[in-house]
Amino acid sequence: MKETLRHVEQMVDSSPVVDVTETFQRWQELLAELKAKIDARFELRRDPSTEPLESYGSHPDGPGGRLAAFTGPEVDWMVHSWLGDPKAGFANLHLTVWLGPQVRVPHLGIALLVWPEGWFYLDSVPRVNLPADGGYYEPLNEQWLAVRQEYPELEWFTSRAGFIRASLSPTAQCYSFPRSDRLLGLVHRLTHEHVDRWLRWVDGAEPVPGPERAGLAATDLAIRRNIAERDPANVMGVRYFGRETTDRLVRGLWGGDRVLPRPGA
């Protein structure tokens, strides 16, 4: 299997300018399907801090985006967002759910990219020391191996940032690929399986003892903030919208401007 060590901006800058609106819309529809499953399970309310980010930029005439974040009794922070300029060959879409401290189920991480090739990231974001307590991950290992063996067209994406590599679980899916129907179909299948499995984990989870919840919530927030602020792909936001807007978007990803209280607070 091939591997890439390029930054996102290097991938974009070395690629032809291609209108990827069709794939972008396909990604949007996929995330809407997945979000509907999550909405059906949890009580969620949009945090007012993200309402001004409902639409920014000049899409469809140029770069633009949307960022909506939600919280609720069981969900600390859910982000449904996109950023980019699909007509010029780039779009980055996210659906992430950071659970409250009532359970230790891994958080849900999904990112889809078109640059103009395809790219996807799926992970069960760890909340524990995996060598000490990694019970959620071993059952996923066979699927992880099967994807690598059965889809040689995929190109493993290795971040040049050590922190980002450290944030991945051992069963993370993180690949770039040619935009064929076969591989777009693979992403559709894997993302739906990923969300369905995660919802089953939530429903079957043992509650975290009350005295341990504050520490878990603090760790969750530190991880979420670090991932948002140290993501090398933030450079694309600066390129399109400038530093001030990008900093606001990054705060939206981790909840830096949140208005509603965290669950259990």
Rosetta blueprint (number, residue, H / E / L):
1 M L
2 K E
3 E E
4 T E
5 L L
6 R L
7 H L
8 V H
9 E H
10 Q H
11 M H
12 V H
13 D H
14 S L
15 S L
16 P L
17 V L
18 V L
19 D L
20 V L
21 T H
22 E H
23 T H
24 F H
25 Q H
26 R H
27 W H
28 Q H
29 E H
30 L H
31 L H
32 A H
33 E H
34 L H
35 K H
36 A H
37 K H
38 I H
39 D H
40 A H
41 R H
42 F L
43 E L
44 L L
45 R E
46 R E
47 D L
48 P H
49 S H
50 T H
51 E H
52 P H
53 L H
54 E L
55 S L
56 Y E
57 G E
58 S L
59 H L
60 P L
61 D L
62 G L
63 P L
64 G E
65 G E
66 R E
67 L E
68 A E
69 A E
70 F E
71 T E
72 G L
73 P L
74 E L
75 V E
76 D E
77 W E
78 M E
79 V E
80 H E
81 S E
82 W E
83 L E
84 G E
85 D E
86 P H
87 K H
88 A H
89 G L
90 F E
91 A E
92 N E
93 L E
94 H E
95 L E
96 T E
97 V E
98 W E
99 L E
100 G L
101 P L
102 Q L
103 V L
104 R L
105 V L
106 P L
107 H E
108 L E
109 G E
110 I E
111 A E
112 L E
113 L E
114 V E
115 W L
116 P L
117 E L
118 G E
119 W E
120 F E
121 Y E
122 L E
123 D E
124 S E
125 V E
126 P L
127 R L
128 V L
129 N L
130 L L
131 P L
132 A L
133 D L
134 G L
135 G L
136 Y L
137 Y L
138 E H
139 P H
140 L H
141 N H
142 E H
143 Q H
144 W H
145 L H
146 A H
147 V H
148 R H
149 Q H
150 E H
151 Y L
152 P L
153 E L
154 L L
155 E E
156 W E
157 F E
158 T L
159 S L
160 R L
161 A L
162 G H
163 F H
164 I H
165 R H
166 A H
167 S H
168 L L
169 S L
170 P L
171 T L
172 A L
173 Q E
174 C E
175 Y E
176 S E
177 F E
178 P L
179 R L
180 S L
181 D H
182 R H
183 L H
184 L H
185 G H
186 L H
187 V H
188 H H
189 R H
190 L H
191 T H
192 H H
193 E H
194 H H
195 V H
196 D H
197 R H
198 W H
199 L H
200 R H
201 W H
202 V H
203 D H
204 G H
205 A L
206 E L
207 P L
208 V L
209 P L
210 G H
211 P H
212 E H
213 R H
214 A H
215 G H
216 L H
217 A H
218 A H
219 T H
220 D H
221 L H
222 A H
223 I H
224 R H
225 R H
226 N H
227 I H
228 A H
229 E H
230 R L
231 D L
232 P L
233 A L
234 N H
235 V H
236 M H
237 G H
238 V H
239 R H
240 Y H
241 F H
242 G H
243 R H
244 E H
245 T H
246 T H
247 D H
248 R H
249 L H
250 V H
251 R H
252 G H
253 L H
254 W H
255 G L
256 G L
257 D L
258 R L
259 V L
260 L L
261 P L
262 R L
263 P L
264 G L
265 A L
